[in-house]
Amino acid sequence: MSWEEVKLQVSDEVRQKLEDRHILEEEVKQVIHHAEIEGDKLYQPDANRYLAKLRIGNATFYAEYSIEPDSYIVRSAYAHKSEIVG
């Protein structure tokens, strides 16, 4: 499966957060896809959620999500830009 095929469930509240933070659903899909393919994610057993990150360009994107049989429920997402010089 490619990242484009990742199916997300996004509540109106989370969708607004993504918009406010200038994060595209496509970026969240890439983060989740990478985490599920590579296993590069943290599990939060108390909440039954995962936290994953992926660097895209000069920004690192984080996604907090739960897994459903046919989709991923996006709980939150954020990003930061950084550049190491030197």
Long-range contacts (C-beta under 8 A, 24 or more apart in sequence): 1-33, 2-33, 3-29, 3-30, 3-32, 3-33, 3-34, 4-29, 6-32, 6-33, 6-72, 7-70, 7-71, 7-72, 8-32, 8-71, 8-72, 8-73, 8-74, 9-68, 9-71, 9-72, 9-73, 9-74, 10-74, 11-74, 14-74, 14-75, 14-76, 14-77, 17-76, 17-77, 18-74, 18-77, 21-77, 21-78, 21-79, 22-79, 23-61, 23-77, 23-78, 23-79, 27-56, 27-61, 27-77, 27-79, 28-61, 28-63, 28-74, 28-77, 30-54, 30-56, 30-61, 31-61, 31-62, 31-63, 31-77, 32-63, 32-65, 32-72, 35-63, 49-75, 58-82, 58-83
